[in-house]
Protein backbone atom coordinates (compact mmCIF):
# COMPACT_ATOMS: atom_id res chain seq x y z
CA UNK A 1 0.00 0.00 0.00
CA UNK A 2 1.46 3.35 -1.00
CA UNK A 3 2.42 5.70 1.82
CA UNK A 4 1.33 9.29 1.68
CA UNK A 5 4.00 11.88 2.09
CA UNK A 6 4.06 14.25 5.01
CA UNK A 7 4.84 17.76 3.97
CA UNK A 8 7.93 18.90 5.90
CA UNK A 9 7.68 22.34 7.54
CA UNK A 10 10.44 24.75 6.76
CA UNK A 11 11.74 26.68 9.61
CA UNK A 12 10.61 29.81 7.84
CA UNK A 13 7.14 29.17 9.28
CA UNK A 14 8.41 30.27 12.69
CA UNK A 15 7.66 33.85 13.64
CA UNK A 16 10.81 35.94 13.79
CA UNK A 17 10.28 37.80 17.03
CA UNK A 18 11.16 41.46 17.24
CA UNK A 19 12.71 43.41 20.05
CA UNK A 20 10.43 46.12 21.31
CA UNK A 21 11.81 49.63 21.46
CA UNK A 22 12.29 50.35 25.13
CA UNK A 23 12.44 53.81 26.61
CA UNK A 24 11.35 57.16 25.26
CA UNK A 25 12.00 57.72 21.58
CA UNK A 26 13.29 61.03 20.33
CA UNK A 27 10.49 62.68 18.39
CA UNK A 28 12.63 63.30 15.31
CA UNK A 29 13.45 59.59 15.02
CA UNK A 30 9.95 58.17 15.56
CA UNK A 31 9.41 57.63 11.85
CA UNK A 32 12.76 55.87 11.38
CA UNK A 33 12.03 53.53 14.30
CA UNK A 34 8.62 52.74 12.82
CA UNK A 35 10.13 52.02 9.40
CA UNK A 36 12.99 50.03 10.93
CA UNK A 37 10.42 47.71 12.52
CA UNK A 38 8.19 47.70 9.45
CA UNK A 39 7.18 44.88 7.13
CA UNK A 40 8.93 46.05 3.97
CA UNK A 41 12.48 44.65 4.27
CA UNK A 42 14.26 47.12 2.00
CA UNK A 43 12.67 50.10 3.75
CA UNK A 44 13.46 48.55 7.13
CA UNK A 45 17.11 47.99 6.21
CA UNK A 46 17.50 51.60 5.08
CA UNK A 47 15.77 53.00 8.18
CA UNK A 48 17.71 50.79 10.61
CA UNK A 49 20.96 51.72 8.89
CA UNK A 50 20.06 55.39 9.23
CA UNK A 51 19.50 54.96 12.96
CA UNK A 52 22.88 53.26 13.31
CA UNK A 53 24.61 56.30 11.82
CA UNK A 54 23.27 58.68 14.48
CA UNK A 55 25.51 59.83 17.29
CA UNK A 56 25.21 59.74 20.16
CA UNK A 57 23.09 56.57 20.41
CA UNK A 58 22.49 54.37 23.42
CA UNK A 59 23.81 50.81 23.22
CA UNK A 60 20.39 49.19 23.67
CA UNK A 61 18.96 51.30 20.83
CA UNK A 62 21.85 50.39 18.56
CA UNK A 63 21.36 46.72 19.48
CA UNK A 64 17.67 47.00 18.71
CA UNK A 65 18.41 48.50 15.30
CA UNK A 66 20.81 45.66 14.48
CA UNK A 67 18.23 43.07 15.56
CA UNK A 68 15.53 44.68 13.42
CA UNK A 69 17.83 44.92 10.43
CA UNK A 70 18.71 41.27 10.95
CA UNK A 71 15.02 40.41 10.75
CA UNK A 72 14.75 42.34 7.50
CA UNK A 73 17.76 40.59 5.99
CA UNK A 74 16.37 37.21 7.11
CA UNK A 75 13.03 37.93 5.43
CA UNK A 76 14.98 38.45 2.18
CA UNK A 77 16.83 35.15 2.64
CA UNK A 78 20.16 36.90 3.33
CA UNK A 79 20.98 34.84 6.40
CA UNK A 80 24.68 35.68 6.54
CA UNK A 81 23.98 39.38 6.93
CA UNK A 82 21.17 38.58 9.35
CA UNK A 83 23.57 36.54 11.49
CA UNK A 84 26.08 39.40 11.46
CA UNK A 85 23.42 41.82 12.70
CA UNK A 86 22.10 39.46 15.37
CA UNK A 87 25.66 38.90 16.60
CA UNK A 88 26.13 42.65 16.86
CA UNK A 89 22.83 42.94 18.74
CA UNK A 90 23.99 40.23 21.16
CA UNK A 91 27.24 42.11 21.77
CA UNK A 92 25.33 45.32 22.50
CA UNK A 93 22.58 43.72 24.61
CA UNK A 94 23.90 40.35 25.74
CA UNK A 95 21.13 39.83 28.30
CA UNK A 96 18.37 39.86 25.71
CA UNK A 97 17.07 36.47 24.56
CA UNK A 98 15.56 37.50 21.22
CA UNK A 99 18.75 38.12 19.21
CA UNK A 100 19.94 34.64 20.23
CA UNK A 101 16.57 33.16 19.20
CA UNK A 102 16.61 35.00 15.88
CA UNK A 103 20.23 34.07 15.15
CA UNK A 104 19.26 30.47 15.84
CA UNK A 105 16.53 30.72 13.21
CA UNK A 106 19.01 32.08 10.68
CA UNK A 107 21.47 29.26 11.40
CA UNK A 108 18.62 26.75 11.04
CA UNK A 109 17.68 28.19 7.66
CA UNK A 110 21.28 27.56 6.58
CA UNK A 111 21.07 23.96 7.83
CA UNK A 112 23.44 24.55 10.75
CA UNK A 113 21.19 22.94 13.35
CA UNK A 114 23.85 22.43 16.00
CA UNK A 115 24.64 26.15 16.07
CA UNK A 116 20.92 26.90 16.02
CA UNK A 117 20.39 24.66 19.05
CA UNK A 118 23.24 26.42 20.88
CA UNK A 119 21.59 29.80 20.26
CA UNK A 120 18.13 28.61 21.31
CA UNK A 121 19.62 27.12 24.46
CA UNK A 122 21.24 30.45 25.31
CA UNK A 123 17.91 32.21 24.70
CA UNK A 124 16.24 29.75 27.08
CA UNK A 125 18.88 30.39 29.74
CA UNK A 126 18.21 34.13 29.49
CA UNK A 127 14.41 33.89 29.32
CA UNK A 128 13.21 30.46 30.52
CA UNK A 129 9.55 31.47 30.45
CA UNK A 130 9.62 32.30 26.72
CA UNK A 131 7.85 29.55 24.76
CA UNK A 132 9.38 30.26 21.34
CA UNK A 133 13.02 29.23 21.88
CA UNK A 134 11.79 25.84 23.17
CA UNK A 135 9.58 25.46 20.11
CA UNK A 136 12.35 26.48 17.72
CA UNK A 137 14.89 24.21 19.40
CA UNK A 138 12.38 21.39 18.98
CA UNK A 139 12.27 22.08 15.24
CA UNK A 140 16.06 21.91 15.00
CA UNK A 141 16.21 18.71 17.04
CA UNK A 142 13.54 17.15 14.82
CA UNK A 143 15.57 18.08 11.74
CA UNK A 144 18.47 16.18 13.29
CA UNK A 145 16.23 13.16 13.90
CA UNK A 146 16.12 13.52 17.69
CA UNK A 147 12.35 13.28 17.99
CA UNK A 148 12.25 12.44 21.70
CA UNK A 149 14.09 15.62 22.69
CA UNK A 150 12.03 17.56 20.15
CA UNK A 151 8.83 16.31 21.79
CA UNK A 152 10.16 17.38 25.19
CA UNK A 153 10.82 20.90 23.86
CA UNK A 154 7.44 21.17 22.12
CA UNK A 155 5.79 20.03 25.36
CA UNK A 156 7.60 22.72 27.33
CA UNK A 157 6.57 25.30 24.76
CA UNK A 158 2.96 24.17 25.12
CA UNK A 159 3.23 24.36 28.91
CA UNK A 160 4.28 27.99 28.56
CA UNK A 161 1.82 28.87 25.78
CA UNK A 162 -1.09 26.44 25.61
CA UNK A 163 -2.64 28.27 22.63
CA UNK A 164 0.30 27.73 20.28
CA UNK A 165 -1.11 25.72 17.37
CA UNK A 166 2.33 25.35 15.77
CA UNK A 167 3.76 23.62 18.83
CA UNK A 168 0.91 21.09 18.82
CA UNK A 169 1.28 20.57 15.07
CA UNK A 170 5.03 20.05 15.23
CA UNK A 171 4.78 17.75 18.24
CA UNK A 172 2.25 15.77 16.23
CA UNK A 173 4.76 15.49 13.40
CA UNK A 174 7.38 14.24 15.84
CA UNK A 175 4.97 11.61 17.16
CA UNK A 176 4.17 10.59 13.58
CA UNK A 177 7.89 10.20 12.88
CA UNK A 178 7.94 7.74 15.81
CA UNK A 179 4.89 5.95 14.34
CA UNK A 180 2.79 6.97 17.33
CA UNK A 181 -0.12 7.95 15.12
CA UNK A 182 -2.85 8.18 17.75
CA UNK A 183 -0.79 10.69 19.73
CA UNK A 184 -0.03 12.52 16.49
CA UNK A 185 -3.72 12.73 15.57
CA UNK A 186 -4.56 14.04 19.05
CA UNK A 187 -1.97 16.82 18.66
CA UNK A 188 -3.08 17.76 15.15
CA UNK A 189 -6.63 17.96 16.48
CA UNK A 190 -5.50 20.30 19.29
CA UNK A 191 -3.70 22.45 16.73
CA UNK A 192 -6.91 22.70 14.71
CA UNK A 193 -8.89 23.63 17.81
CA UNK A 194 -6.51 26.51 18.51
CA UNK A 195 -6.24 27.62 14.87
CA UNK A 196 -9.02 26.28 12.62
CA UNK A 197 -7.48 28.08 9.64
CA UNK A 198 -4.12 26.28 9.87
CA UNK A 199 -4.10 24.19 6.70
CA UNK A 200 -1.08 22.05 7.61
CA UNK A 201 -2.68 20.59 10.71
CA UNK A 202 -5.49 19.21 8.55
CA UNK A 203 -2.94 17.97 6.01
CA UNK A 204 -0.82 16.23 8.62
CA UNK A 205 -3.80 14.71 10.41
CA UNK A 206 -4.96 13.40 7.05
CA UNK A 207 -1.57 11.75 6.50
CA UNK A 208 -1.78 10.11 9.93
CA UNK A 209 -5.28 8.80 9.18
CA UNK A 210 -4.14 7.53 5.77
CA UNK A 211 -1.17 5.77 7.34
CA UNK A 212 -3.69 3.95 9.53
CA UNK A 213 -5.62 3.17 6.32
CA UNK A 214 -8.58 5.25 7.42
CA UNK A 215 -8.95 6.80 3.99
CA UNK A 216 -12.40 8.28 4.55
CA UNK A 217 -11.12 10.45 7.42
CA UNK A 218 -7.96 11.22 5.46
CA UNK A 219 -9.96 12.47 2.47
CA UNK A 220 -12.11 14.61 4.77
CA UNK A 221 -9.01 16.21 6.28
CA UNK A 222 -7.30 16.82 2.95
CA UNK A 223 -10.52 18.37 1.63
CA UNK A 224 -10.66 20.69 4.64
CA UNK A 225 -7.00 21.60 4.13
CA UNK A 226 -7.80 22.56 0.53
CA UNK A 227 -10.83 24.58 1.62
CA UNK A 228 -8.60 26.43 4.07
CA UNK A 229 -5.86 27.04 1.49
CA UNK A 230 -6.57 26.13 -2.12
CA UNK A 231 -2.88 26.56 -2.97
CA UNK A 232 -1.83 23.69 -0.68
CA UNK A 233 -0.35 21.39 -3.30
CA UNK A 234 0.49 18.65 -0.79
CA UNK A 235 -3.14 18.39 0.29
CA UNK A 236 -4.17 17.80 -3.35
CA UNK A 237 -1.41 15.24 -3.87
CA UNK A 238 -2.19 13.41 -0.63
CA UNK A 239 -5.91 13.36 -1.40
CA UNK A 240 -5.04 11.86 -4.78
CA UNK A 241 -3.20 9.03 -3.02
CA UNK A 242 -6.08 8.58 -0.56
CA UNK A 243 -8.60 8.33 -3.40
CA UNK A 244 -6.33 5.83 -5.16
CA UNK A 245 -5.89 3.69 -2.07
CA UNK A 246 -9.62 3.86 -1.36
CA UNK A 247 -10.32 2.48 -4.83
CA UNK A 248 -11.67 5.76 -6.20
CA UNK A 249 -9.11 5.94 -8.99
CA UNK A 250 -11.04 8.24 -11.32
CA UNK A 251 -11.27 10.89 -8.59
CA UNK A 252 -7.54 10.83 -7.93
CA UNK A 253 -6.21 12.07 -11.27
CA UNK A 254 -7.69 15.62 -11.12
CA UNK A 255 -6.07 16.11 -7.72
CA UNK A 256 -2.71 14.88 -8.99
CA UNK A 257 -2.91 17.26 -11.95
CA UNK A 258 -3.88 20.17 -9.69
CA UNK A 259 -0.92 19.46 -7.40
CA UNK A 260 1.39 19.64 -10.41
CA UNK A 261 -0.18 22.89 -11.57
CA UNK A 262 0.69 24.37 -8.19
CA UNK A 263 4.19 22.85 -8.01
CA UNK A 264 5.33 21.98 -11.54
CA UNK A 265 8.15 19.50 -11.76
CA UNK A 266 7.76 18.12 -8.23
CA UNK A 267 9.16 14.58 -8.38
CA UNK A 268 6.79 13.17 -5.76
CA UNK A 269 3.76 14.59 -7.57
CA UNK A 270 4.95 13.25 -10.94
CA UNK A 271 5.43 9.85 -9.31
CA UNK A 272 1.90 9.95 -7.88
CA UNK A 273 0.46 10.82 -11.28
CA UNK A 274 2.41 7.94 -12.83
CA UNK A 275 0.87 5.41 -10.43
CA UNK A 276 -2.61 6.80 -11.01
CA UNK A 277 -2.22 6.68 -14.79
CA UNK A 278 -0.94 3.11 -14.49
CA UNK A 279 -4.05 2.13 -12.50
CA UNK A 280 -6.22 3.79 -15.14
CA UNK A 281 -4.56 1.65 -17.83
CA UNK A 282 -2.93 4.64 -19.52
CA UNK A 283 0.46 2.98 -19.89
CA UNK A 284 2.28 5.42 -22.24
CA UNK A 285 1.29 8.43 -20.11
CA UNK A 286 2.29 6.59 -16.93
CA UNK A 287 5.72 5.79 -18.37
CA UNK A 288 6.17 9.42 -19.35
CA UNK A 289 5.21 10.61 -15.87
CA UNK A 290 7.63 8.19 -14.19
CA UNK A 291 10.41 9.35 -16.51
CA UNK A 292 9.67 12.97 -15.67
CA UNK A 293 9.78 12.10 -11.98
CA UNK A 294 13.18 10.44 -12.38
CA UNK A 295 14.47 13.41 -14.35
CA UNK A 296 13.63 15.53 -11.30
CA UNK A 297 14.90 12.96 -8.77
CA UNK A 298 16.92 10.13 -10.24
CA UNK A 299 16.91 8.25 -6.91
CA UNK A 300 13.12 8.06 -6.58
CA UNK A 301 12.70 4.31 -6.10
CA UNK A 302 8.93 4.30 -6.52
CA UNK A 303 9.24 5.70 -10.04
CA UNK A 304 12.10 3.32 -10.86
CA UNK A 305 9.88 0.42 -9.85
CA UNK A 306 6.95 1.76 -11.85
CA UNK A 307 9.05 2.29 -14.96
CA UNK A 308 10.61 -1.17 -14.65
CA UNK A 309 7.16 -2.73 -14.23
CA UNK A 310 5.71 -0.97 -17.28
CA UNK A 311 8.67 -1.48 -19.59
CA UNK A 312 9.40 -5.11 -18.73
CA UNK A 313 9.69 -7.24 -21.86
CA UNK A 314 10.19 -4.33 -24.21
N, C-alpha and C positions, 0 to 999 in steps of 0.2 A: 504494500500500500504506500502510495507516495506521500512523503512528509510535506507539510506546508512550511514555508519559510518565514521565520520571525524577522520582521524588519528591525535592524539594529539602530538604536538611537545614537546619533552623533552628539558629541558633548556640546555642540553649539546650541542644543535645546535649553541648556542651563542658563538662567538669568545671570547676566554679568552685573553684580551688585555695584552700586555707586556709593562713594563717600559723600555724605552730606556736607554742606559748607557750614562749618561751625563758626560762631562769633559774628559780630556785626560786619556787614560788607560796606565798603566805601561806596557812596552813591554813584560816583563816576564809573565804577567797575561793575555795577549790577548787571548791565547788559552782557558784558563779556562772560561773567560767571554763568548767566543763564544760557548763553550760546555754548560755553564750554561743556555744560552738562546736557546739551540738547541732543536730539535724535539724529540730526544730519552729521555724519562723521567728518566730512571735509570742513564744514563750518566749525564743528567742535574743535578739531585739531588747530585751526587758525586762531580761534578764540583762546584756547588753553595756552598756545604758544605765546600769544600776546600778553597774557597774564604773567607768564614766566619771565618776560623781559622787563617787567616793572621792578623798580627799586625805590624804596626798600619794600620787601615782602616777607611776611612771617613764614617760618619754616612749614607750619601745618598747612598754610594756604598753598605754598609751592608744592608740597606733597600732594595736596588735593588736586591741583592742576595736572600734575604728572599722572595721577591715577585716572582722572577723567580722560586725558589724552590717550592713555593706554587702552581704555575702553573703546575709544573711537578707532584707534588702529586695529584692535581686535575685531571690531565689527566689519572692517574692510579686509580681514584675513591676513593682515600684516602682523603676525604674532611675534616676530623678532623685535620690532619696534615697540610693540605692546609690552613685551617682557622687559625691555630697557626702561620704559617709563614706570612700570610697576616696581622695578628694583630701585629706581630713584625715589619713588614714593615711600618704599619701605625704609630707605636710608633716612628720609626726612621725618618719617612718623612711624618708627619701628614698633610702637605699641598698638598699631591699628591692624586689625585682622583682615580687612577687606583687600588691601593690596596683595597680601599673601594668597588669599582665595582666588583673586583674579589672575595672578601670575600662574597659579596652579592650573586654571582653566586654559590659559595660553599654552602652557607646556603640554597639557593633555591634547589640545588640538594638533600639536606637532608630533604626537605619539610618544612623548617622553613621560610615561605614566609614573615612573619612579620619582622623578623630580616633582611632578604634580602632587603625588601623595605626600612628599616632604613638605610642600607648601601648604597643603590643606591641613596637615598635622600641626604646623606652626600656627595657622589661623585658629584651629581648635584650642590650642594651648592659650592663645591670647583671648579668645572669646568662646568659652566652652558651652555657652547657652545659645549659640548661633546654629540654627539647623542646617544652613546651606553648606558649610565646609564638610560636614558629615556626609551629606547627600552626594556632594561632588567627589569626595574621596571614595565613596561606594562605587560611583561610576568608573573611576580609574581602577579600582581593585577588580571590578567585574571585567574590564577590558583585559586585565592580566590573568583572568581565569580564576581568581580567588573569590568564589561566589559566597562562601561562608562568611568571610570578613566583610564582603560587600553587604550581605544581608544584615550583619550586625550594625554597620554604619547607617543603612537605610532605616533600620528600626530605631536607632537613636535619633535620627532626623525626624522621624514620625513622632517620637516621644516629645520632642521639642516643638513640633509644628504639626499637629494632628490633621490639619486641613490640606497638607501638601500632596496633591494628586500625583505629582511626578515621583515622589518618594515611594508611594504605594505601587505605581506602575513599574518603576525600576526594580523594586523588591520582588514584584511578581515575575519580572523577566529573570531575575536571579534564581528564584524558585523553579521556574520552567527549565532553566539550564541544568538544574539538579534533578529534573524529571519529577518534581513534586508539583504535579499539575493542579491538584485540588487547592493547595496553598496559593499557587499562582493565580488561579481563577478568583479566589477570595480577595486577593490584593487588587487585581484588575477591577473587580466589582467595587471595591472601596474607592479606587481612583475615579471611577465613573460617578459614584455618589458625590464625590467632592468637586468634580468638574465634568458635568454631563456633555460638554462640548469638546472633550479631549479625544480626538479620533483614534489615537494610538492605543488607548486602553481598550477600546472596542476591538481594534485589530488584533492586539495581543491576546485578549481573552478568546477571540475567535480561533486563533492558532492553537491555544491550549485545548479548547473544545474539540477541534479537528484532530489533534494528536490523540485524544481519547476516543476518536471515531464517532463523536457526537456531531455529525455533519449538519443536522437541522439547526442546532444552537450556533454552530460556527457560521453558517450562512446568515442567520439573523444578526449576529454581531458584525460580520463584514458589511452587511447591508446598512446597518446603523453607522458604521465608520464612514461609509460612502456618503450617506445622508449628511453627516456632520462635516465632511470635507470631500467634495467630489473630485479633488485632485489627488487623493490618496491612492497612488498606483498600486501599492502593496495590497490594499484591501481588495481591489479588483482582481489582482492576480491570485490572491489567496481564496477569494470566492470562486474563481474559476476552478481551482483545484478541488474545493469542497463540492462544487456541483459535479465535477468529474468523478470524484470518489463516491458520491451519493448516487451515481448512475444517471445523472441528468446531463448527459454529455452535450446535447444541443444548446443548453443554457450556458455552458462554460466558455464557448468560443468567443462570444461578444465581450465577455469580461477580459479574456486574455488579450484581445485586440485593443480594448480600451486601455489596459495597463501599458501596452506598447506605444500607444499614442501619447501617453503621459510621460513615459520614459523610454524613448526609442533606443534600440540597441542593447537594452538590458539583457544579459545572458540568461538569467533565471527566467525572465518572462518569455524569451524566445524558446527556451527549453519547454516551458509549460505549454506554449502554443503547439510545439512539435508533438507532444504527447496527446494533446486533444485532437489534433488533426489525424494522428495515427488511429485513435479510437473511432474517429468518424470515417475511417477508410480512405482518407485523402493522402495516399502514400507519397506522391511527388511533393506536395506542399509540406508534408511532415519532414521529409528528408531535407528540403530547403531550409526549414526553420531550425532543425538540429544543426545544420552546417553554419547557419548564421550565429547560432548560440556558441558554437565552438570557435568561430572567428573572433567572437568577443571574449571568450574564456576557453582557451584550448584544453584546460584541465577539467572541464565540467563533465564528470563521469556519466551523469544521467543522459546527457546528449550523445556521448560516445556510445553508450549502450543502445540508445534508440537508433542511432545511425547504423550501428553494426547489425541490429535486428532487422532493419528495413532493407539493407543492402546485401544481406546474406545470399549467396548463390548467384550474385550478378557476375 
